[in-house]
Amino acid sequence: MESKAFYAHSLENKPCQEWHLLEDHLRATASLASQFADEFGSGQWAYLAGLWHDLGRYSIKKRR
């Protein structure tokens, strides 16, 4: 079975090797959200929210 890459952000007129991978984007956002929310004791919740915030971009349907 072929492995597919999923992207959070693509750059017009740039090769897909320069696009932002979805997993990298979700983990980076989760980490940043956790750092901000640690100040009021909600770092773990913010991390989870960061992981899930763009999950709708993950789709096995053929994209146009």
mmCIF file of the N, C-alpha and C atoms, coordinates in Angstrom:
data_MODEL
# 
_entry.id   MODEL 
# 
loop_
_atom_site.group_PDB 
_atom_site.id 
_atom_site.type_symbol 
_atom_site.label_atom_id 
_atom_site.label_alt_id 
_atom_site.label_comp_id 
_atom_site.label_asym_id 
_atom_site.label_entity_id 
_atom_site.label_seq_id 
_atom_site.pdbx_PDB_ins_code 
_atom_site.Cartn_x 
_atom_site.Cartn_y 
_atom_site.Cartn_z 
_atom_site.occupancy 
_atom_site.B_iso_or_equiv 
_atom_site.pdbx_formal_charge 
_atom_site.auth_seq_id 
_atom_site.auth_comp_id 
_atom_site.auth_asym_id 
_atom_site.auth_atom_id 
_atom_site.pdbx_PDB_model_num 
ATOM 1   N N  . MET A 1 1  ? 0.842   -1.182 0.000  1.00 0.00 ? 1  MET A N  1 
ATOM 2   C CA . MET A 1 1  ? 0.000   0.000  0.000  1.00 0.00 ? 1  MET A CA 1 
ATOM 3   C C  . MET A 1 1  ? 0.887   1.245  0.000  1.00 0.00 ? 1  MET A C  1 
ATOM 4   N N  . GLU A 1 2  ? 0.549   2.179  -0.840 1.00 0.00 ? 2  GLU A N  1 
ATOM 5   C CA . GLU A 1 2  ? 1.329   3.394  -0.990 1.00 0.00 ? 2  GLU A CA 1 
ATOM 6   C C  . GLU A 1 2  ? 1.123   4.326  0.205  1.00 0.00 ? 2  GLU A C  1 
ATOM 7   N N  . SER A 1 3  ? 2.199   4.879  0.702  1.00 0.00 ? 3  SER A N  1 
ATOM 8   C CA . SER A 1 3  ? 2.129   5.849  1.788  1.00 0.00 ? 3  SER A CA 1 
ATOM 9   C C  . SER A 1 3  ? 1.881   7.232  1.196  1.00 0.00 ? 3  SER A C  1 
ATOM 10  N N  . LYS A 1 4  ? 0.943   7.962  1.777  1.00 0.00 ? 4  LYS A N  1 
ATOM 11  C CA . LYS A 1 4  ? 0.621   9.296  1.279  1.00 0.00 ? 4  LYS A CA 1 
ATOM 12  C C  . LYS A 1 4  ? 1.050   10.332 2.303  1.00 0.00 ? 4  LYS A C  1 
ATOM 13  N N  . ALA A 1 5  ? 1.478   11.456 1.811  1.00 0.00 ? 5  ALA A N  1 
ATOM 14  C CA . ALA A 1 5  ? 1.809   12.573 2.686  1.00 0.00 ? 5  ALA A CA 1 
ATOM 15  C C  . ALA A 1 5  ? 0.592   13.479 2.779  1.00 0.00 ? 5  ALA A C  1 
ATOM 16  N N  . PHE A 1 6  ? 0.372   14.029 3.941  1.00 0.00 ? 6  PHE A N  1 
ATOM 17  C CA . PHE A 1 6  ? -0.720  14.965 4.164  1.00 0.00 ? 6  PHE A CA 1 
ATOM 18  C C  . PHE A 1 6  ? -0.108  16.293 4.582  1.00 0.00 ? 6  PHE A C  1 
ATOM 19  N N  . TYR A 1 7  ? -0.665  17.363 4.061  1.00 0.00 ? 7  TYR A N  1 
ATOM 20  C CA . TYR A 1 7  ? -0.075  18.681 4.257  1.00 0.00 ? 7  TYR A CA 1 
ATOM 21  C C  . TYR A 1 7  ? -1.040  19.620 4.970  1.00 0.00 ? 7  TYR A C  1 
ATOM 22  N N  . ALA A 1 8  ? -0.469  20.450 5.844  1.00 0.00 ? 8  ALA A N  1 
ATOM 23  C CA . ALA A 1 8  ? -1.242  21.487 6.514  1.00 0.00 ? 8  ALA A CA 1 
ATOM 24  C C  . ALA A 1 8  ? -1.284  22.732 5.645  1.00 0.00 ? 8  ALA A C  1 
ATOM 25  N N  . HIS A 1 9  ? -0.169  23.020 5.025  1.00 0.00 ? 9  HIS A N  1 
ATOM 26  C CA . HIS A 1 9  ? -0.057  24.222 4.199  1.00 0.00 ? 9  HIS A CA 1 
ATOM 27  C C  . HIS A 1 9  ? 0.752   23.886 2.955  1.00 0.00 ? 9  HIS A C  1 
ATOM 28  N N  . SER A 1 10 ? 0.323   24.403 1.851  1.00 0.00 ? 10 SER A N  1 
ATOM 29  C CA . SER A 1 10 ? 1.081   24.249 0.617  1.00 0.00 ? 10 SER A CA 1 
ATOM 30  C C  . SER A 1 10 ? 1.471   25.638 0.127  1.00 0.00 ? 10 SER A C  1 
ATOM 31  N N  . LEU A 1 11 ? 2.519   25.688 -0.646 1.00 0.00 ? 11 LEU A N  1 
ATOM 32  C CA . LEU A 1 11 ? 3.009   26.957 -1.155 1.00 0.00 ? 11 LEU A CA 1 
ATOM 33  C C  . LEU A 1 11 ? 2.840   26.988 -2.661 1.00 0.00 ? 11 LEU A C  1 
ATOM 34  N N  . GLU A 1 12 ? 2.109   27.969 -3.141 1.00 0.00 ? 12 GLU A N  1 
ATOM 35  C CA . GLU A 1 12 ? 1.863   28.079 -4.575 1.00 0.00 ? 12 GLU A CA 1 
ATOM 36  C C  . GLU A 1 12 ? 3.178   28.201 -5.338 1.00 0.00 ? 12 GLU A C  1 
ATOM 37  N N  . ASN A 1 13 ? 3.277   27.479 -6.418 1.00 0.00 ? 13 ASN A N  1 
ATOM 38  C CA . ASN A 1 13 ? 4.460   27.483 -7.283 1.00 0.00 ? 13 ASN A CA 1 
ATOM 39  C C  . ASN A 1 13 ? 5.717   26.929 -6.617 1.00 0.00 ? 13 ASN A C  1 
ATOM 40  N N  . LYS A 1 14 ? 5.543   26.169 -5.530 1.00 0.00 ? 14 LYS A N  1 
ATOM 41  C CA . LYS A 1 14 ? 6.680   25.537 -4.858 1.00 0.00 ? 14 LYS A CA 1 
ATOM 42  C C  . LYS A 1 14 ? 6.485   24.022 -4.896 1.00 0.00 ? 14 LYS A C  1 
ATOM 43  N N  . PRO A 1 15 ? 7.571   23.261 -4.961 1.00 0.00 ? 15 PRO A N  1 
ATOM 44  C CA . PRO A 1 15 ? 7.437   21.800 -4.957 1.00 0.00 ? 15 PRO A CA 1 
ATOM 45  C C  . PRO A 1 15 ? 6.920   21.307 -3.604 1.00 0.00 ? 15 PRO A C  1 
ATOM 46  N N  . CYS A 1 16 ? 6.255   20.155 -3.614 1.00 0.00 ? 16 CYS A N  1 
ATOM 47  C CA . CYS A 1 16 ? 5.658   19.649 -2.376 1.00 0.00 ? 16 CYS A CA 1 
ATOM 48  C C  . CYS A 1 16 ? 6.699   19.385 -1.284 1.00 0.00 ? 16 CYS A C  1 
ATOM 49  N N  . GLN A 1 17 ? 7.959   19.243 -1.650 1.00 0.00 ? 17 GLN A N  1 
ATOM 50  C CA . GLN A 1 17 ? 9.002   19.054 -0.641 1.00 0.00 ? 17 GLN A CA 1 
ATOM 51  C C  . GLN A 1 17 ? 9.151   20.284 0.266  1.00 0.00 ? 17 GLN A C  1 
ATOM 52  N N  . GLU A 1 18 ? 8.646   21.420 -0.177 1.00 0.00 ? 18 GLU A N  1 
ATOM 53  C CA . GLU A 1 18 ? 8.715   22.650 0.617  1.00 0.00 ? 18 GLU A CA 1 
ATOM 54  C C  . GLU A 1 18 ? 7.420   22.931 1.373  1.00 0.00 ? 18 GLU A C  1 
ATOM 55  N N  . TRP A 1 19 ? 6.420   22.091 1.202  1.00 0.00 ? 19 TRP A N  1 
ATOM 56  C CA . TRP A 1 19 ? 5.153   22.285 1.894  1.00 0.00 ? 19 TRP A CA 1 
ATOM 57  C C  . TRP A 1 19 ? 5.281   21.844 3.347  1.00 0.00 ? 19 TRP A C  1 
ATOM 58  N N  . HIS A 1 20 ? 4.353   22.295 4.179  1.00 0.00 ? 20 HIS A N  1 
ATOM 59  C CA . HIS A 1 20 ? 4.362   22.003 5.608  1.00 0.00 ? 20 HIS A CA 1 
ATOM 60  C C  . HIS A 1 20 ? 3.566   20.721 5.858  1.00 0.00 ? 20 HIS A C  1 
ATOM 61  N N  . LEU A 1 21 ? 4.268   19.678 6.288  1.00 0.00 ? 21 LEU A N  1 
ATOM 62  C CA . LEU A 1 21 ? 3.598   18.406 6.575  1.00 0.00 ? 21 LEU A CA 1 
ATOM 63  C C  . LEU A 1 21 ? 2.597   18.565 7.711  1.00 0.00 ? 21 LEU A C  1 
ATOM 64  N N  . LEU A 1 22 ? 1.456   17.916 7.590  1.00 0.00 ? 22 LEU A N  1 
ATOM 65  C CA . LEU A 1 22 ? 0.396   18.026 8.592  1.00 0.00 ? 22 LEU A CA 1 
ATOM 66  C C  . LEU A 1 22 ? 0.879   17.593 9.973  1.00 0.00 ? 22 LEU A C  1 
ATOM 67  N N  . GLU A 1 23 ? 1.545   16.453 10.055 1.00 0.00 ? 23 GLU A N  1 
ATOM 68  C CA . GLU A 1 23 ? 1.996   15.989 11.372 1.00 0.00 ? 23 GLU A CA 1 
ATOM 69  C C  . GLU A 1 23 ? 2.947   16.984 12.027 1.00 0.00 ? 23 GLU A C  1 
ATOM 70  N N  . ASP A 1 24 ? 3.877   17.532 11.270 1.00 0.00 ? 24 ASP A N  1 
ATOM 71  C CA . ASP A 1 24 ? 4.807   18.528 11.819 1.00 0.00 ? 24 ASP A CA 1 
ATOM 72  C C  . ASP A 1 24 ? 4.055   19.768 12.304 1.00 0.00 ? 24 ASP A C  1 
ATOM 73  N N  . HIS A 1 25 ? 3.088   20.218 11.514 1.00 0.00 ? 25 HIS A N  1 
ATOM 74  C CA . HIS A 1 25 ? 2.294   21.394 11.866 1.00 0.00 ? 25 HIS A CA 1 
ATOM 75  C C  . HIS A 1 25 ? 1.497   21.151 13.147 1.00 0.00 ? 25 HIS A C  1 
ATOM 76  N N  . LEU A 1 26 ? 0.841   20.001 13.243 1.00 0.00 ? 26 LEU A N  1 
ATOM 77  C CA . LEU A 1 26 ? 0.027   19.710 14.420 1.00 0.00 ? 26 LEU A CA 1 
ATOM 78  C C  . LEU A 1 26 ? 0.883   19.617 15.681 1.00 0.00 ? 26 LEU A C  1 
ATOM 79  N N  . ARG A 1 27 ? 2.031   18.955 15.592 1.00 0.00 ? 27 ARG A N  1 
ATOM 80  C CA . ARG A 1 27 ? 2.909   18.827 16.763 1.00 0.00 ? 27 ARG A CA 1 
ATOM 81  C C  . ARG A 1 27 ? 3.495   20.176 17.187 1.00 0.00 ? 27 ARG A C  1 
ATOM 82  N N  . ALA A 1 28 ? 3.882   21.006 16.224 1.00 0.00 ? 28 ALA A N  1 
ATOM 83  C CA . ALA A 1 28 ? 4.431   22.325 16.554 1.00 0.00 ? 28 ALA A CA 1 
ATOM 84  C C  . ALA A 1 28 ? 3.376   23.212 17.191 1.00 0.00 ? 28 ALA A C  1 
ATOM 85  N N  . THR A 1 29 ? 2.171   23.180 16.658 1.00 0.00 ? 29 THR A N  1 
ATOM 86  C CA . THR A 1 29 ? 1.077   23.975 17.220 1.00 0.00 ? 29 THR A CA 1 
ATOM 87  C C  . THR A 1 29 ? 0.735   23.489 18.623 1.00 0.00 ? 29 THR A C  1 
ATOM 88  N N  . ALA A 1 30 ? 0.704   22.180 18.815 1.00 0.00 ? 30 ALA A N  1 
ATOM 89  C CA . ALA A 1 30 ? 0.409   21.607 20.133 1.00 0.00 ? 30 ALA A CA 1 
ATOM 90  C C  . ALA A 1 30 ? 1.443   22.041 21.155 1.00 0.00 ? 30 ALA A C  1 
ATOM 91  N N  . SER A 1 31 ? 2.693   22.009 20.774 1.00 0.00 ? 31 SER A N  1 
ATOM 92  C CA . SER A 1 31 ? 3.767   22.404 21.689 1.00 0.00 ? 31 SER A CA 1 
ATOM 93  C C  . SER A 1 31 ? 3.656   23.877 22.069 1.00 0.00 ? 31 SER A C  1 
ATOM 94  N N  . LEU A 1 32 ? 3.414   24.719 21.094 1.00 0.00 ? 32 LEU A N  1 
ATOM 95  C CA . LEU A 1 32 ? 3.281   26.150 21.359 1.00 0.00 ? 32 LEU A CA 1 
ATOM 96  C C  . LEU A 1 32 ? 2.061   26.445 22.229 1.00 0.00 ? 32 LEU A C  1 
ATOM 97  N N  . ALA A 1 33 ? 0.949   25.821 21.925 1.00 0.00 ? 33 ALA A N  1 
ATOM 98  C CA . ALA A 1 33 ? -0.264  26.016 22.721 1.00 0.00 ? 33 ALA A CA 1 
ATOM 99  C C  . ALA A 1 33 ? -0.028  25.571 24.162 1.00 0.00 ? 33 ALA A C  1 
ATOM 100 N N  . SER A 1 34 ? 0.664   24.473 24.339 1.00 0.00 ? 34 SER A N  1 
ATOM 101 C CA . SER A 1 34 ? 0.966   23.971 25.675 1.00 0.00 ? 34 SER A CA 1 
ATOM 102 C C  . SER A 1 34 ? 1.805   24.974 26.464 1.00 0.00 ? 34 SER A C  1 
ATOM 103 N N  . GLN A 1 35 ? 2.797   25.550 25.813 1.00 0.00 ? 35 GLN A N  1 
ATOM 104 C CA . GLN A 1 35 ? 3.649   26.533 26.489 1.00 0.00 ? 35 GLN A CA 1 
ATOM 105 C C  . GLN A 1 35 ? 2.835   27.735 26.974 1.00 0.00 ? 35 GLN A C  1 
ATOM 106 N N  . PHE A 1 36 ? 1.941   28.231 26.131 1.00 0.00 ? 36 PHE A N  1 
ATOM 107 C CA . PHE A 1 36 ? 1.099   29.370 26.527 1.00 0.00 ? 36 PHE A CA 1 
ATOM 108 C C  . PHE A 1 36 ? 0.166   28.988 27.672 1.00 0.00 ? 36 PHE A C  1 
ATOM 109 N N  . ALA A 1 37 ? -0.452  27.827 27.595 1.00 0.00 ? 37 ALA A N  1 
ATOM 110 C CA . ALA A 1 37 ? -1.462  27.429 28.571 1.00 0.00 ? 37 ALA A CA 1 
ATOM 111 C C  . ALA A 1 37 ? -0.867  26.929 29.879 1.00 0.00 ? 37 ALA A C  1 
ATOM 112 N N  . ASP A 1 38 ? 0.402   26.575 29.889 1.00 0.00 ? 38 ASP A N  1 
ATOM 113 C CA . ASP A 1 38 ? 1.054   26.159 31.141 1.00 0.00 ? 38 ASP A CA 1 
ATOM 114 C C  . ASP A 1 38 ? 0.954   27.249 32.201 1.00 0.00 ? 38 ASP A C  1 
ATOM 115 N N  . GLU A 1 39 ? 0.913   28.502 31.768 1.00 0.00 ? 39 GLU A N  1 
ATOM 116 C CA . GLU A 1 39 ? 0.851   29.628 32.707 1.00 0.00 ? 39 GLU A CA 1 
ATOM 117 C C  . GLU A 1 39 ? -0.404  29.597 33.574 1.00 0.00 ? 39 GLU A C  1 
ATOM 118 N N  . PHE A 1 40 ? -1.474  28.969 33.069 1.00 0.00 ? 40 PHE A N  1 
ATOM 119 C CA . PHE A 1 40 ? -2.691  28.890 33.886 1.00 0.00 ? 40 PHE A CA 1 
ATOM 120 C C  . PHE A 1 40 ? -3.120  27.441 34.120 1.00 0.00 ? 40 PHE A C  1 
ATOM 121 N N  . GLY A 1 41 ? -2.135  26.519 34.077 1.00 0.00 ? 41 GLY A N  1 
ATOM 122 C CA . GLY A 1 41 ? -2.367  25.135 34.467 1.00 0.00 ? 41 GLY A CA 1 
ATOM 123 C C  . GLY A 1 41 ? -3.120  24.275 33.475 1.00 0.00 ? 41 GLY A C  1 
ATOM 124 N N  . SER A 1 42 ? -3.141  24.672 32.206 1.00 0.00 ? 42 SER A N  1 
ATOM 125 C CA . SER A 1 42 ? -3.900  23.909 31.211 1.00 0.00 ? 42 SER A CA 1 
ATOM 126 C C  . SER A 1 42 ? -3.045  23.458 30.039 1.00 0.00 ? 42 SER A C  1 
ATOM 127 N N  . GLY A 1 43 ? -1.767  23.271 30.273 1.00 0.00 ? 43 GLY A N  1 
ATOM 128 C CA . GLY A 1 43 ? -0.856  22.894 29.206 1.00 0.00 ? 43 GLY A CA 1 
ATOM 129 C C  . GLY A 1 43 ? -1.224  21.603 28.504 1.00 0.00 ? 43 GLY A C  1 
ATOM 130 N N  . GLN A 1 44 ? -1.632  20.597 29.274 1.00 0.00 ? 44 GLN A N  1 
ATOM 131 C CA . GLN A 1 44 ? -1.990  19.313 28.653 1.00 0.00 ? 44 GLN A CA 1 
ATOM 132 C C  . GLN A 1 44 ? -3.230  19.433 27.778 1.00 0.00 ? 44 GLN A C  1 
ATOM 133 N N  . TRP A 1 45 ? -4.227  20.195 28.240 1.00 0.00 ? 45 TRP A N  1 
ATOM 134 C CA . TRP A 1 45 ? -5.440  20.388 27.433 1.00 0.00 ? 45 TRP A CA 1 
ATOM 135 C C  . TRP A 1 45 ? -5.114  21.149 26.149 1.00 0.00 ? 45 TRP A C  1 
ATOM 136 N N  . ALA A 1 46 ? -4.278  22.157 26.263 1.00 0.00 ? 46 ALA A N  1 
ATOM 137 C CA . ALA A 1 46 ? -3.906  22.943 25.085 1.00 0.00 ? 46 ALA A CA 1 
ATOM 138 C C  . ALA A 1 46 ? -3.112  22.099 24.100 1.00 0.00 ? 46 ALA A C  1 
ATOM 139 N N  . TYR A 1 47 ? -2.266  21.219 24.609 1.00 0.00 ? 47 TYR A N  1 
ATOM 140 C CA . TYR A 1 47 ? -1.501  20.337 23.726 1.00 0.00 ? 47 TYR A CA 1 
ATOM 141 C C  . TYR A 1 47 ? -2.460  19.480 22.907 1.00 0.00 ? 47 TYR A C  1 
ATOM 142 N N  . LEU A 1 48 ? -3.450  18.899 23.568 1.00 0.00 ? 48 LEU A N  1 
ATOM 143 C CA . LEU A 1 48 ? -4.434  18.069 22.859 1.00 0.00 ? 48 LEU A CA 1 
ATOM 144 C C  . LEU A 1 48 ? -5.217  18.888 21.837 1.00 0.00 ? 48 LEU A C  1 
ATOM 145 N N  . ALA A 1 49 ? -5.614  20.086 22.219 1.00 0.00 ? 49 ALA A N  1 
ATOM 146 C CA . ALA A 1 49 ? -6.343  20.948 21.277 1.00 0.00 ? 49 ALA A CA 1 
ATOM 147 C C  . ALA A 1 49 ? -5.471  21.281 20.073 1.00 0.00 ? 49 ALA A C  1 
ATOM 148 N N  . GLY A 1 50 ? -4.193  21.524 20.310 1.00 0.00 ? 50 GLY A N  1 
ATOM 149 C CA . GLY A 1 50 ? -3.276  21.809 19.215 1.00 0.00 ? 50 GLY A CA 1 
ATOM 150 C C  . GLY A 1 50 ? -3.125  20.633 18.267 1.00 0.00 ? 50 GLY A C  1 
ATOM 151 N N  . LEU A 1 51 ? -3.102  19.423 18.824 1.00 0.00 ? 51 LEU A N  1 
ATOM 152 C CA . LEU A 1 51 ? -2.995  18.232 17.986 1.00 0.00 ? 51 LEU A CA 1 
ATOM 153 C C  . LEU A 1 51 ? -4.220  18.049 17.099 1.00 0.00 ? 51 LEU A C  1 
ATOM 154 N N  . TRP A 1 52 ? -5.367  18.438 17.584 1.00 0.00 ? 52 TRP A N  1 
ATOM 155 C CA . TRP A 1 52 ? -6.619  18.193 16.870 1.00 0.00 ? 52 TRP A CA 1 
ATOM 156 C C  . TRP A 1 52 ? -7.107  19.363 16.030 1.00 0.00 ? 52 TRP A C  1 
ATOM 157 N N  . HIS A 1 53 ? -6.505  20.541 16.164 1.00 0.00 ? 53 HIS A N  1 
ATOM 158 C CA . HIS A 1 53 ? -7.111  21.739 15.581 1.00 0.00 ? 53 HIS A CA 1 
ATOM 159 C C  . HIS A 1 53 ? -7.247  21.716 14.051 1.00 0.00 ? 53 HIS A C  1 
ATOM 160 N N  . ASP A 1 54 ? -6.387  21.040 13.341 1.00 0.00 ? 54 ASP A N  1 
ATOM 161 C CA . ASP A 1 54 ? -6.449  20.996 11.874 1.00 0.00 ? 54 ASP A CA 1 
ATOM 162 C C  . ASP A 1 54 ? -6.628  19.575 11.365 1.00 0.00 ? 54 ASP A C  1 
ATOM 163 N N  . LEU A 1 55 ? -7.125  18.707 12.185 1.00 0.00 ? 55 LEU A N  1 
ATOM 164 C CA . LEU A 1 55 ? -7.209  17.308 11.795 1.00 0.00 ? 55 LEU A CA 1 
ATOM 165 C C  . LEU A 1 55 ? -8.131  17.101 10.592 1.00 0.00 ? 55 LEU A C  1 
ATOM 166 N N  . GLY A 1 56 ? -9.029  18.027 10.342 1.00 0.00 ? 56 GLY A N  1 
ATOM 167 C CA . GLY A 1 56 ? -9.906  17.946 9.185  1.00 0.00 ? 56 GLY A CA 1 
ATOM 168 C C  . GLY A 1 56 ? -9.155  17.991 7.860  1.00 0.00 ? 56 GLY A C  1 
ATOM 169 N N  . ARG A 1 57 ? -7.911  18.416 7.891  1.00 0.00 ? 57 ARG A N  1 
ATOM 170 C CA . ARG A 1 57 ? -7.097  18.428 6.672  1.00 0.00 ? 57 ARG A CA 1 
ATOM 171 C C  . ARG A 1 57 ? -6.634  17.025 6.295  1.00 0.00 ? 57 ARG A C  1 
ATOM 172 N N  . TYR A 1 58 ? -6.758  16.104 7.210  1.00 0.00 ? 58 TYR A N  1 
ATOM 173 C CA . TYR A 1 58 ? -6.383  14.707 6.926  1.00 0.00 ? 58 TYR A CA 1 
ATOM 174 C C  . TYR A 1 58 ? -7.558  14.045 6.235  1.00 0.00 ? 58 TYR A C  1 
ATOM 175 N N  . SER A 1 59 ? -7.364  13.659 4.996  1.00 0.00 ? 59 SER A N  1 
ATOM 176 C CA . SER A 1 59 ? -8.422  13.035 4.231  1.00 0.00 ? 59 SER A CA 1 
ATOM 177 C C  . SER A 1 59 ? -7.817  12.105 3.189  1.00 0.00 ? 59 SER A C  1 
ATOM 178 N N  . ILE A 1 60 ? -8.404  10.932 3.054  1.00 0.00 ? 60 ILE A N  1 
ATOM 179 C CA . ILE A 1 60 ? -7.922  10.011 2.043  1.00 0.00 ? 60 ILE A CA 1 
ATOM 180 C C  . ILE A 1 60 ? -8.676  10.185 0.726  1.00 0.00 ? 60 ILE A C  1 
ATOM 181 N N  . LYS A 1 61 ? -9.678  11.063 0.719  1.00 0.00 ? 61 LYS A N  1 
ATOM 182 C CA . LYS A 1 61 ? -10.388 11.365 -0.521 1.00 0.00 ? 61 LYS A CA 1 
ATOM 183 C C  . LYS A 1 61 ? -9.436  12.038 -1.489 1.00 0.00 ? 61 LYS A C  1 
ATOM 184 N N  . LYS A 1 62 ? -9.655  11.789 -2.760 1.00 0.00 ? 62 LYS A N  1 
ATOM 185 C CA . LYS A 1 62 ? -8.812  12.414 -3.777 1.00 0.00 ? 62 LYS A CA 1 
ATOM 186 C C  . LYS A 1 62 ? -9.033  13.910 -3.757 1.00 0.00 ? 62 LYS A C  1 
ATOM 187 N N  . ARG A 1 63 ? -7.936  14.633 -3.674 1.00 0.00 ? 63 ARG A N  1 
ATOM 188 C CA . ARG A 1 63 ? -8.006  16.094 -3.611 1.00 0.00 ? 63 ARG A CA 1 
ATOM 189 C C  . ARG A 1 63 ? -7.810  16.671 -4.999 1.00 0.00 ? 63 ARG A C  1 
ATOM 190 N N  . ARG A 1 64 ? -8.457  17.768 -5.250 1.00 0.00 ? 64 ARG A N  1 
ATOM 191 C CA . ARG A 1 64 ? -8.324  18.453 -6.546 1.00 0.00 ? 64 ARG A CA 1 
ATOM 192 C C  . ARG A 1 64 ? -7.172  19.406 -6.525 1.00 0.00 ? 64 ARG A C  1 
# 
